[in-house]
Amino acid sequence: MKKWVVDADKEGFSIRFHAIGDGAIRLAIDAYEEAQKANGKRDSRHSVEHIEGFSR
């Protein structure tokens, strides 16, 4: 999934994840960080929608 995010970011797409659970949220954030490392910083406006974590 990280490779897909890196590739889509490289093409200029804004990416949105719907994330339920700590693992899904972490995966989304890690993928965005990976894209930034690979493609450089830009005004990408990626987001995580309907975020719902389980940690307390």
PyMOL Python script that loads the backbone (N, CA, C, O; Angstrom):
from pymol import cmd

cmd.read_pdbstr("""\
ATOM      1  N   MET A   1       0.812  -1.176   0.000  1.00  0.00           N
ATOM      2  CA  MET A   1       0.000   0.000   0.000  1.00  0.00           C
ATOM      3  C   MET A   1       0.868   1.256   0.000  1.00  0.00           C
ATOM      4  O   MET A   1       0.529   2.252  -0.638  1.00  0.00           O
ATOM      5  N   LYS A   2       1.989   1.201   0.720  1.00  0.00           N
ATOM      6  CA  LYS A   2       2.873   2.369   0.753  1.00  0.00           C
ATOM      7  C   LYS A   2       3.361   2.721  -0.648  1.00  0.00           C
ATOM      8  O   LYS A   2       3.452   3.899  -0.993  1.00  0.00           O
ATOM      9  N   LYS A   3       3.674   1.714  -1.453  1.00  0.00           N
ATOM     10  CA  LYS A   3       4.146   1.985  -2.820  1.00  0.00           C
ATOM     11  C   LYS A   3       3.054   2.679  -3.631  1.00  0.00           C
ATOM     12  O   LYS A   3       3.343   3.600  -4.395  1.00  0.00           O
ATOM     13  N   TRP A   4       1.818   2.252  -3.476  1.00  0.00           N
ATOM     14  CA  TRP A   4       0.711   2.905  -4.195  1.00  0.00           C
ATOM     15  C   TRP A   4       0.593   4.372  -3.796  1.00  0.00           C
ATOM     16  O   TRP A   4       0.370   5.239  -4.641  1.00  0.00           O
ATOM     17  N   VAL A   5       0.744   4.639  -2.502  1.00  0.00           N
ATOM     18  CA  VAL A   5       0.658   6.018  -2.018  1.00  0.00           C
ATOM     19  C   VAL A   5       1.815   6.839  -2.575  1.00  0.00           C
ATOM     20  O   VAL A   5       1.611   7.965  -3.029  1.00  0.00           O
ATOM     21  N   VAL A   6       3.017   6.291  -2.545  1.00  0.00           N
ATOM     22  CA  VAL A   6       4.192   6.997  -3.089  1.00  0.00           C
ATOM     23  C   VAL A   6       3.978   7.297  -4.569  1.00  0.00           C
ATOM     24  O   VAL A   6       4.242   8.412  -5.020  1.00  0.00           O
ATOM     25  N   ASP A   7       3.506   6.321  -5.318  1.00  0.00           N
ATOM     26  CA  ASP A   7       3.288   6.508  -6.756  1.00  0.00           C
ATOM     27  C   ASP A   7       2.194   7.538  -7.034  1.00  0.00           C
ATOM     28  O   ASP A   7       2.356   8.396  -7.902  1.00  0.00           O
ATOM     29  N   ALA A   8       1.086   7.458  -6.305  1.00  0.00           N
ATOM     30  CA  ALA A   8      -0.016   8.406  -6.505  1.00  0.00           C
ATOM     31  C   ALA A   8       0.411   9.819  -6.118  1.00  0.00           C
ATOM     32  O   ALA A   8       0.066  10.783  -6.801  1.00  0.00           O
ATOM     33  N   ASP A   9       1.155   9.938  -5.033  1.00  0.00           N
ATOM     34  CA  ASP A   9       1.663  11.240  -4.603  1.00  0.00           C
ATOM     35  C   ASP A   9       2.590  11.832  -5.665  1.00  0.00           C
ATOM     36  O   ASP A   9       2.549  13.030  -5.947  1.00  0.00           O
ATOM     37  N   LYS A  10       3.415  10.981  -6.241  1.00  0.00           N
ATOM     38  CA  LYS A  10       4.342  11.439  -7.279  1.00  0.00           C
ATOM     39  C   LYS A  10       3.593  12.010  -8.475  1.00  0.00           C
ATOM     40  O   LYS A  10       4.077  12.936  -9.127  1.00  0.00           O
ATOM     41  N   GLU A  11       2.423  11.467  -8.764  1.00  0.00           N
ATOM     42  CA  GLU A  11       1.605  11.935  -9.888  1.00  0.00           C
ATOM     43  C   GLU A  11       0.740  13.143  -9.522  1.00  0.00           C
ATOM     44  O   GLU A  11       0.027  13.677 -10.372  1.00  0.00           O
ATOM     45  N   GLY A  12       0.801  13.572  -8.262  1.00  0.00           N
ATOM     46  CA  GLY A  12       0.081  14.771  -7.854  1.00  0.00           C
ATOM     47  C   GLY A  12      -1.297  14.548  -7.259  1.00  0.00           C
ATOM     48  O   GLY A  12      -2.028  15.508  -7.015  1.00  0.00           O
ATOM     49  N   PHE A  13      -1.662  13.292  -7.022  1.00  0.00           N
ATOM     50  CA  PHE A  13      -2.965  13.001  -6.432  1.00  0.00           C
ATOM     51  C   PHE A  13      -2.986  13.338  -4.947  1.00  0.00           C
ATOM     52  O   PHE A  13      -1.970  13.201  -4.266  1.00  0.00           O
ATOM     53  N   SER A  14      -4.130  13.775  -4.441  1.00  0.00           N
ATOM     54  CA  SER A  14      -4.357  13.885  -3.010  1.00  0.00           C
ATOM     55  C   SER A  14      -5.002  12.584  -2.559  1.00  0.00           C
ATOM     56  O   SER A  14      -5.972  12.126  -3.163  1.00  0.00           O
ATOM     57  N   ILE A  15      -4.478  12.001  -1.520  1.00  0.00           N
ATOM     58  CA  ILE A  15      -4.892  10.668  -1.098  1.00  0.00           C
ATOM     59  C   ILE A  15      -5.678  10.768   0.201  1.00  0.00           C
ATOM     60  O   ILE A  15      -5.296  11.499   1.114  1.00  0.00           O
ATOM     61  N   ARG A  16      -6.782  10.027   0.276  1.00  0.00           N
ATOM     62  CA  ARG A  16      -7.596   9.980   1.486  1.00  0.00           C
ATOM     63  C   ARG A  16      -7.757   8.539   1.924  1.00  0.00           C
ATOM     64  O   ARG A  16      -8.089   7.662   1.126  1.00  0.00           O
ATOM     65  N   PHE A  17      -7.521   8.314   3.185  1.00  0.00           N
ATOM     66  CA  PHE A  17      -7.782   7.014   3.797  1.00  0.00           C
ATOM     67  C   PHE A  17      -8.985   7.134   4.712  1.00  0.00           C
ATOM     68  O   PHE A  17      -9.162   8.154   5.378  1.00  0.00           O
ATOM     69  N   HIS A  18      -9.799   6.118   4.748  1.00  0.00           N
ATOM     70  CA  HIS A  18     -10.812   5.955   5.785  1.00  0.00           C
ATOM     71  C   HIS A  18     -10.188   4.951   6.750  1.00  0.00           C
ATOM     72  O   HIS A  18      -9.932   3.807   6.374  1.00  0.00           O
ATOM     73  N   ALA A  19      -9.943   5.370   7.985  1.00  0.00           N
ATOM     74  CA  ALA A  19      -9.172   4.542   8.905  1.00  0.00           C
ATOM     75  C   ALA A  19      -9.943   4.282  10.197  1.00  0.00           C
ATOM     76  O   ALA A  19     -10.354   5.211  10.891  1.00  0.00           O
ATOM     77  N   ILE A  20     -10.126   3.015  10.499  1.00  0.00           N
ATOM     78  CA  ILE A  20     -10.721   2.602  11.762  1.00  0.00           C
ATOM     79  C   ILE A  20      -9.720   1.681  12.443  1.00  0.00           C
ATOM     80  O   ILE A  20      -9.357   0.632  11.912  1.00  0.00           O
ATOM     81  N   GLY A  21      -9.287   2.086  13.613  1.00  0.00           N
ATOM     82  CA  GLY A  21      -8.326   1.300  14.383  1.00  0.00           C
ATOM     83  C   GLY A  21      -6.938   1.900  14.309  1.00  0.00           C
ATOM     84  O   GLY A  21      -6.560   2.546  13.332  1.00  0.00           O
ATOM     85  N   ASP A  22      -6.196   1.665  15.372  1.00  0.00           N
ATOM     86  CA  ASP A  22      -4.859   2.238  15.489  1.00  0.00           C
ATOM     87  C   ASP A  22      -3.924   1.795  14.365  1.00  0.00           C
ATOM     88  O   ASP A  22      -3.128   2.592  13.868  1.00  0.00           O
ATOM     89  N   GLY A  23      -4.018   0.531  13.966  1.00  0.00           N
ATOM     90  CA  GLY A  23      -3.147   0.026  12.905  1.00  0.00           C
ATOM     91  C   GLY A  23      -3.415   0.706  11.568  1.00  0.00           C
ATOM     92  O   GLY A  23      -2.480   1.020  10.831  1.00  0.00           O
ATOM     93  N   ALA A  24      -4.670   0.931  11.258  1.00  0.00           N
ATOM     94  CA  ALA A  24      -5.025   1.589   9.993  1.00  0.00           C
ATOM     95  C   ALA A  24      -4.570   3.045   9.992  1.00  0.00           C
ATOM     96  O   ALA A  24      -4.081   3.550   8.981  1.00  0.00           O
ATOM     97  N   ILE A  25      -4.735   3.709  11.121  1.00  0.00           N
ATOM     98  CA  ILE A  25      -4.292   5.091  11.234  1.00  0.00           C
ATOM     99  C   ILE A  25      -2.786   5.169  11.081  1.00  0.00           C
ATOM    100  O   ILE A  25      -2.284   6.029  10.357  1.00  0.00           O
ATOM    101  N   ARG A  26      -2.055   4.288  11.747  1.00  0.00           N
ATOM    102  CA  ARG A  26      -0.593   4.263  11.662  1.00  0.00           C
ATOM    103  C   ARG A  26      -0.154   3.988  10.235  1.00  0.00           C
ATOM    104  O   ARG A  26       0.782   4.622   9.749  1.00  0.00           O
ATOM    105  N   LEU A  27      -0.813   3.051   9.548  1.00  0.00           N
ATOM    106  CA  LEU A  27      -0.464   2.735   8.160  1.00  0.00           C
ATOM    107  C   LEU A  27      -0.631   3.962   7.269  1.00  0.00           C
ATOM    108  O   LEU A  27       0.230   4.240   6.434  1.00  0.00           O
ATOM    109  N   ALA A  28      -1.717   4.691   7.434  1.00  0.00           N
ATOM    110  CA  ALA A  28      -1.952   5.889   6.626  1.00  0.00           C
ATOM    111  C   ALA A  28      -0.856   6.925   6.859  1.00  0.00           C
ATOM    112  O   ALA A  28      -0.295   7.465   5.906  1.00  0.00           O
ATOM    113  N   ILE A  29      -0.558   7.197   8.110  1.00  0.00           N
ATOM    114  CA  ILE A  29       0.469   8.196   8.428  1.00  0.00           C
ATOM    115  C   ILE A  29       1.832   7.753   7.919  1.00  0.00           C
ATOM    116  O   ILE A  29       2.579   8.556   7.358  1.00  0.00           O
ATOM    117  N   ASP A  30       2.158   6.486   8.111  1.00  0.00           N
ATOM    118  CA  ASP A  30       3.444   5.972   7.620  1.00  0.00           C
ATOM    119  C   ASP A  30       3.537   6.072   6.101  1.00  0.00           C
ATOM    120  O   ASP A  30       4.598   6.399   5.569  1.00  0.00           O
ATOM    121  N   ALA A  31       2.451   5.798   5.404  1.00  0.00           N
ATOM    122  CA  ALA A  31       2.444   5.880   3.940  1.00  0.00           C
ATOM    123  C   ALA A  31       2.658   7.317   3.476  1.00  0.00           C
ATOM    124  O   ALA A  31       3.394   7.559   2.520  1.00  0.00           O
ATOM    125  N   TYR A  32       2.018   8.266   4.151  1.00  0.00           N
ATOM    126  CA  TYR A  32       2.205   9.679   3.804  1.00  0.00           C
ATOM    127  C   TYR A  32       3.645  10.115   4.056  1.00  0.00           C
ATOM    128  O   TYR A  32       4.221  10.855   3.258  1.00  0.00           O
ATOM    129  N   GLU A  33       4.224   9.661   5.160  1.00  0.00           N
ATOM    130  CA  GLU A  33       5.622   9.988   5.454  1.00  0.00           C
ATOM    131  C   GLU A  33       6.566   9.387   4.413  1.00  0.00           C
ATOM    132  O   GLU A  33       7.536  10.023   4.000  1.00  0.00           O
ATOM    133  N   GLU A  34       6.273   8.173   4.003  1.00  0.00           N
ATOM    134  CA  GLU A  34       7.086   7.507   2.974  1.00  0.00           C
ATOM    135  C   GLU A  34       7.022   8.279   1.656  1.00  0.00           C
ATOM    136  O   GLU A  34       8.039   8.448   0.983  1.00  0.00           O
ATOM    137  N   ALA A  35       5.834   8.742   1.291  1.00  0.00           N
ATOM    138  CA  ALA A  35       5.677   9.527   0.067  1.00  0.00           C
ATOM    139  C   ALA A  35       6.460  10.829   0.151  1.00  0.00           C
ATOM    140  O   ALA A  35       7.073  11.257  -0.827  1.00  0.00           O
ATOM    141  N   GLN A  36       6.438  11.449   1.308  1.00  0.00           N
ATOM    142  CA  GLN A  36       7.173  12.701   1.478  1.00  0.00           C
ATOM    143  C   GLN A  36       8.678  12.472   1.365  1.00  0.00           C
ATOM    144  O   GLN A  36       9.387  13.278   0.762  1.00  0.00           O
ATOM    145  N   LYS A  37       9.157  11.389   1.937  1.00  0.00           N
ATOM    146  CA  LYS A  37      10.592  11.059   1.827  1.00  0.00           C
ATOM    147  C   LYS A  37      10.986  10.791   0.381  1.00  0.00           C
ATOM    148  O   LYS A  37      12.037  11.239  -0.078  1.00  0.00           O
ATOM    149  N   ALA A  38      10.139  10.061  -0.330  1.00  0.00           N
ATOM    150  CA  ALA A  38      10.458   9.665  -1.704  1.00  0.00           C
ATOM    151  C   ALA A  38      10.298  10.818  -2.695  1.00  0.00           C
ATOM    152  O   ALA A  38      11.094  10.957  -3.624  1.00  0.00           O
ATOM    153  N   ASN A  39       9.272  11.642  -2.497  1.00  0.00           N
ATOM    154  CA  ASN A  39       8.912  12.643  -3.503  1.00  0.00           C
ATOM    155  C   ASN A  39       9.180  14.083  -3.080  1.00  0.00           C
ATOM    156  O   ASN A  39       9.011  15.005  -3.878  1.00  0.00           O
ATOM    157  N   GLY A  40       9.591  14.282  -1.843  1.00  0.00           N
ATOM    158  CA  GLY A  40       9.836  15.629  -1.349  1.00  0.00           C
ATOM    159  C   GLY A  40       8.569  16.265  -0.808  1.00  0.00           C
ATOM    160  O   GLY A  40       7.458  15.804  -1.071  1.00  0.00           O
ATOM    161  N   LYS A  41       8.759  17.335  -0.048  1.00  0.00           N
ATOM    162  CA  LYS A  41       7.619  18.042   0.539  1.00  0.00           C
ATOM    163  C   LYS A  41       6.906  18.865  -0.521  1.00  0.00           C
ATOM    164  O   LYS A  41       7.532  19.457  -1.399  1.00  0.00           O
ATOM    165  N   ARG A  42       5.583  18.889  -0.419  1.00  0.00           N
ATOM    166  CA  ARG A  42       4.762  19.732  -1.278  1.00  0.00           C
ATOM    167  C   ARG A  42       3.411  19.914  -0.597  1.00  0.00           C
ATOM    168  O   ARG A  42       3.152  19.287   0.430  1.00  0.00           O
ATOM    169  N   ASP A  43       2.570  20.739  -1.137  1.00  0.00           N
ATOM    170  CA  ASP A  43       1.246  20.974  -0.574  1.00  0.00           C
ATOM    171  C   ASP A  43       0.306  19.865  -1.045  1.00  0.00           C
ATOM    172  O   ASP A  43      -0.556  20.090  -1.895  1.00  0.00           O
ATOM    173  N   SER A  44       0.480  18.675  -0.491  1.00  0.00           N
ATOM    174  CA  SER A  44      -0.221  17.493  -0.995  1.00  0.00           C
ATOM    175  C   SER A  44      -1.652  17.361  -0.492  1.00  0.00           C
ATOM    176  O   SER A  44      -2.494  16.804  -1.198  1.00  0.00           O
ATOM    177  N   ARG A  45      -1.948  17.847   0.688  1.00  0.00           N
ATOM    178  CA  ARG A  45      -3.298  17.813   1.274  1.00  0.00           C
ATOM    179  C   ARG A  45      -3.873  16.409   1.416  1.00  0.00           C
ATOM    180  O   ARG A  45      -5.079  16.214   1.261  1.00  0.00           O
ATOM    181  N   HIS A  46      -3.026  15.435   1.708  1.00  0.00           N
ATOM    182  CA  HIS A  46      -3.515  14.096   2.026  1.00  0.00           C
ATOM    183  C   HIS A  46      -4.303  14.166   3.335  1.00  0.00           C
ATOM    184  O   HIS A  46      -4.106  15.075   4.141  1.00  0.00           O
ATOM    185  N   SER A  47      -5.194  13.198   3.535  1.00  0.00           N
ATOM    186  CA  SER A  47      -5.998  13.226   4.752  1.00  0.00           C
ATOM    187  C   SER A  47      -6.380  11.820   5.201  1.00  0.00           C
ATOM    188  O   SER A  47      -6.289  10.851   4.448  1.00  0.00           O
ATOM    189  N   VAL A  48      -6.809  11.750   6.455  1.00  0.00           N
ATOM    190  CA  VAL A  48      -7.378  10.532   7.016  1.00  0.00           C
ATOM    191  C   VAL A  48      -8.798  10.892   7.421  1.00  0.00           C
ATOM    192  O   VAL A  48      -9.006  11.730   8.299  1.00  0.00           O
ATOM    193  N   GLU A  49      -9.775  10.260   6.780  1.00  0.00           N
ATOM    194  CA  GLU A  49     -11.193  10.547   7.009  1.00  0.00           C
ATOM    195  C   GLU A  49     -11.775   9.529   7.993  1.00  0.00           C
ATOM    196  O   GLU A  49     -11.309   8.393   8.084  1.00  0.00           O
ATOM    197  N   HIS A  50     -12.779   9.951   8.707  1.00  0.00           N
ATOM    198  CA  HIS A  50     -13.521   9.080   9.618  1.00  0.00           C
ATOM    199  C   HIS A  50     -12.575   8.330  10.548  1.00  0.00           C
ATOM    200  O   HIS A  50     -12.743   7.139  10.812  1.00  0.00           O
ATOM    201  N   ILE A  51     -11.591   9.052  11.027  1.00  0.00           N
ATOM    202  CA  ILE A  51     -10.567   8.452  11.879  1.00  0.00           C
ATOM    203  C   ILE A  51     -11.205   7.987  13.190  1.00  0.00           C
ATOM    204  O   ILE A  51     -11.921   8.738  13.853  1.00  0.00           O
ATOM    205  N   GLU A  52     -10.929   6.741  13.541  1.00  0.00           N
ATOM    206  CA  GLU A  52     -11.462   6.172  14.781  1.00  0.00           C
ATOM    207  C   GLU A  52     -10.414   5.244  15.363  1.00  0.00           C
ATOM    208  O   GLU A  52     -10.159   4.163  14.831  1.00  0.00           O
ATOM    209  N   GLY A  53      -9.813   5.671  16.453  1.00  0.00           N
ATOM    210  CA  GLY A  53      -8.780   4.865  17.089  1.00  0.00           C
ATOM    211  C   GLY A  53      -9.329   4.108  18.282  1.00  0.00           C
ATOM    212  O   GLY A  53     -10.420   4.396  18.774  1.00  0.00           O
ATOM    213  N   PHE A  54      -8.561   3.143  18.735  1.00  0.00           N
ATOM    214  CA  PHE A  54      -8.974   2.321  19.864  1.00  0.00           C
ATOM    215  C   PHE A  54      -8.128   2.546  21.102  1.00  0.00           C
ATOM    216  O   PHE A  54      -8.490   2.070  22.178  1.00  0.00           O
ATOM    217  N   SER A  55      -7.002   3.260  20.988  1.00  0.00           N
ATOM    218  CA  SER A  55      -6.122   3.484  22.136  1.00  0.00           C
ATOM    219  C   SER A  55      -6.799   4.370  23.167  1.00  0.00           C
ATOM    220  O   SER A  55      -7.642   5.207  22.845  1.00  0.00           O
ATOM    221  N   ARG A  56      -6.414   4.165  24.382  1.00  0.00           N
ATOM    222  CA  ARG A  56      -6.935   5.026  25.461  1.00  0.00           C
ATOM    223  C   ARG A  56      -5.791   5.633  26.196  1.00  0.00           C
ATOM    224  O   ARG A  56      -5.999   6.392  27.142  1.00  0.00           O
TER     225      ARG A  56
END
""", "prot")
cmd.dss("prot")
cmd.show_as("cartoon", "prot")
cmd.util.cbc("prot")
cmd.orient("prot")
